[in-house]
Amino acid sequence: MNVDIMKIPHFRLTLTAFAIFQAFAFSESAHGQSLPEVLVSAPRPSLVKADSASIAGFGDAPLLQTPASISVITRTQMQDLGIRQTTEAMKFDASVSDSYNAIGYAEQFSIRGFALDNATSYRKDGLAIPGDASIPLENKEAIEILKGLAGLQAGSAAPGGIINYVTKRPTNENLRSVSVGLSERGTRYGAVDLGGRFDDRRFGYRINAAAEAMRSYVKGADGERQFISGAFDWKLTPQALLQLDVDYQRKAQLTAPGFQLINGTDLPRGVKADTMLNQQPWSKPVTTRDTNLGLRFEYQFNNGWQAVVSANKHVFKRDDFAAFPYGCSNQGLYPGYCANGDFDVYDYQSTGEKKTPLGSQALVKGKFALAGIMHAFTGGVSISSIRDSYGDYVYAYGSDVNFISNIFHPVVVPPSSEKTGPVSLRRSEDERAVFVQDIVALSNALSLHAGARYTQTKRLQFNAAGELSVPYDEHALLPNLALVFTPLKNLSFYGAYAAGLEHGGIAPLGTSNVGHQLDPSKSRQFELGVKADVRQDLSVTAALFEITKPLEFAQENADGSSTFVRRGDAVHRGLELSAQGQLGGGFSAFASMTALNARQQGTGIVDQDGKRVTNVPELKSVVTLDYVLPQLPALRLSGTWQHASDKAFDVSNSVMVPSYDVASIGARYVTKFAGATTTLRFTVDNVFDTFYWRDVTPALGGYLFPGAPRTFKLAAQFDF
């Protein structure tokens, strides 16, 4: 009998309680001895910059000397800024925006104006994992964001960049930490983090567990989540290290669809951020189950050379449901809502979806001198595969003639009697690659970064009957070249060129070729940048870039239908500025600003060429200040201000979505409680209760998602 233990009520309710009990038990005795007392003086600074990132490349160059725009959100920052979801983390980088990021569904983003690919743009320890569900952060040490093409580092990925999640590893000293949280709408959260080494110090462990009852700001978009993970290290010899990690998450939450235009032309007026359009008695939560199994082996040949072999297997399962709002049959609008707020309700069902990506990589890296010139060389191979299985989805009206609801006055409509078709393999893709990178020290101040990845991509697509469509089998060479000039040890300039490869988009609902995936396409990028450590604890960066990628969109046909096509280019030119670190006088800060000119060209469509790319603000900025009171050093105050300029709703730019400004405040206090170092955190998000459209997706005819209203949050962390 196949039993999912996460569905057993007693297990769900006691998961975190058991973990917390274990943390208390371990804190009382470690091998029969009490732990030393921890004295509290002041909270640690939270906005201290990171000096390196694994996503930066294959070498060991610090971020200051890396020719790419990279930001890192550390575990300390996640804790002190109240970050429990990637959505909350991404708002602190102005180059990242929501991209069809619906509550209760996948957390999806764009970087530099390009929507990320759910299959390739999200990474765990450098290897691809699906972005089709919220990625848990409890077992993550950092979130790394590489902005721009990542062809050398990742092979196939969207041209905007990649997001890499760095897994927590075992600690050398005993770690016992418990966190609890509560928000005003009733969200309840508990988590535990345990780390250390066994009696045999060659073996280390890191255990994380969490449970959450989610109460969204959208009425009824509620759910639950359970998570557990383990990471283990085994020091085989002084030169050899074996690492294993495994995690499992189950999440079930009713999704909150977005709004369409009134009359197909006007932004909705008078709606509230908590309005729920998926509000039917037969509505069901979207349920996802994710499992990761990671393995990594490192061998240090000598001080200069190292070999690393890594692999990750991911299993993603989803049952997808929604009472989906689309169109106005009374006025013949597809898409769009009626003038009075009426909309058609479809019963959407897709059960048994499954994705099983497997990624592996082997590399050798080291340093050597040739003809008096120093080289930092990396060479390796990678293999990845993706298998997608699903059945024909249901997207239909109910059996009754009444299938119309209203955004202001919800109406109950009947569900469809149809069910998802039999699940079968519908898409498979295999990618093999060879990559090399050489960092050549041309002089004490000048270095050349030269690299390339050669990839072979094979794809097969099948229909419900198992019939094969036209297969894809192509090769691509993705070069990456950069010069880095470091006139001072704390200052560097760089110029870089990169080529990238991305999977073709999948035709969405409402198109004549729905479900068909376009062939992969190439992009290119030019970038100039400067990085400086103003002092040891304060850094500033600037980058100018231009990215060109083939444009994909739903083209309207003469008969009123639409077809998903690739034609023309999207050209994004931008400027990124950032500063992070200690300002002095008790202040620390993180500031990020992106100015972006994103245009469509070469489509041959008069109303589209030269127009702005949808859902891309021309200016976005975020500033976070952190202040410690001299009279009370255990207390820190913080404030964040976000700004986004207006953005285009549609490809013809006939409708523009207004700009917005959102402010948040917070405080944290460190004290002792029951023998534990206790950190209390209180935040108020959107302190002025501003209504704004945070996400404007062109998918399915275009949807708008409102941002969260004012929200109070309280959290406590106990370290033993």
C-alpha angles and dihedrals in degrees: 000000000000110000125183102211091199088067093059105102096216091052093051093048097046102038096095095034090056092048091050090050089052091051091053091046093051091046092058095052135020109181087334095307131106118244117245118264116265116221118211118220107152139332115272116252110264104196097060111138125248116239099204143020131199089218092062095086141288097290129077098245115141118246089256090066098036114108096223140077107255134164128189128202108200130209090252091055092047090054098044096043092048094244114167099148133046088240090064092047097049094058088072093065115068092205092063125075138171115269113190088330099167119181111255093019135076118320101237129180146178127221121204087355097304120116112236122241112246091212100051114009098071116072138186111205088339098309124106121260127174117270091204095109137032108285111227117241100192092094096037123106095191145352114228122197119198108193115208136015116349101184093130096046101037112011106214112036138126113277093243092073141256137281115220125195114208113211121229114250131205117285126231092225126048113276121195115170132161125188130190130179143184134187129197095254092057105267108156122195138181132174140168131204119195125178142159144097133287126240086273097064091208088077123069135177141196120190124187128180133170142173127191138185104204122210108180126207086242107082111252097005090118133140149143137252136196127188138177132171143170132198123189135187128199119190098208094180133344086272102038129068126181119196130189130182134176132177140174131196132181119189130176120180137151106246123232113221122210133245128262127211120284109245084359088278112065136062114248112264128204096016121135128229090239094057112129118206095177090070110134130126088241096049113125131197121256104248122202131180120193129186127182129189115185131183129184133176124190126188124186108206093184139320091298108037134057137171124208128188119183139169138177131194118197128188117193124184128180140180105196124199136164142157087227122207114216134150136337113261092184090066098027093245117155104193112016141064126257122265091256093049098263118147137177117253119218125192105231119191132168114162131178097027112166135182123183114184119179121191132181136173138183124190143165122208135178148132130259141160122240121182089344093306120117119229130192102199132189127179131170153131133245134195126192135172135186126197118189120191126181143133131242105287127231116243108162147121120261121264092260124079088237106089101136127106133171133234091225100035112029117215126202112240129180124258126241119265092219125105134206114276123247114298116243140153106287104166136019129179132182125189126188122184144178118202138183134181130183125187106200121196101219090176139340089280105028129065134175119218109199123173144145140186122208112202137186116200124192122183134180125189125194134190126223091276091055093251115151120236123206106310123228122223117163141148128220136187113211112193125194121192131173142162120212120196116194108181090167129028090244098042132064138170125198143184120195144179124196139174123208141192126211136182115257117256122261116240107250132222113295096035125111092237096044114172094018115127119217120229118270117273137204128239133187135209139194119193139178121189148168128204128187137177099214085192135341094282101035128064134178129193139184131187135183116198146171122199125184122191135164111267121239123193145142106269118206116236129213092254093056095259124113135223128203106239143165114231134143126355142282109222116194120189118179154157123224124194127180140168129185137172144048118342098185130244091073094302128122125175149187118201129176131177132177126186110192134185106191117177138174118227142168097028094120089228113121095208091052110038113094093012126124120269111252123260094014118122114211090221129027129167141169130190125187122186125191122193132187117205111235091213092050110027093177089068125074127183125202140185134187130197122191127190130184125176124222121292138198119263097196138026092254091052091230090138123043124194114222126250121253143201123205128184130195133183134196147171135200131192130194121210142138121270126173089342094307130113100245126199117193117197129190124180138175113202119202090009094189093049093238119185112221142152104247098179131032112182124187090207119119093007095314133302134199124213121198121224123244118278123230109316131185119210132186125189139169131198123197119197117190 
